[in-house]
Amino acid sequence: MSLNLQSVVRKDNEPFESLVRRFNRKVQQSGNLTIARRRQYFEKDLSKREEREIAIRKKVRKEQKNRQQLIRGY
C-alpha cells in the first residue's frame, strides 16, 4: 500500500500561512501521516485473535472515557 501525495494550489492573494494550514488539514484528513508513523518501525504480524482482543480492549477503554465525560458534563 503506497501513500498518496497531497497537494494544494495557491489561490489568488492567499497568504502563505493559509496555504500551509490547508495543506496540513488535507494531510491529516487523508490519514497518510498516521500510516507513515505506524510504518516507521517494523511490527510483527498479529494473529486474528490478538487483533480482536486489542480491538475489544480499545473499544471498552473508549466507552469508559465517553461515560466519564458524560458524568462530568463535558
Sequence and secondary structure as in RCSB ss.txt:
>XXXX:A:sequence
MSLNLQSVVRKDNEPFESLVRRFNRKVQQSGNLTIARRRQYFEKDLSKREEREIAIRKKVRKEQKNRQQLIRGY
>XXXX:A:secstr
           TT  HHHHHHHHHHHHHHHTHHHHHHHHTS      HHHHHHHHHHHHHHHHHHHHHHHHHT 
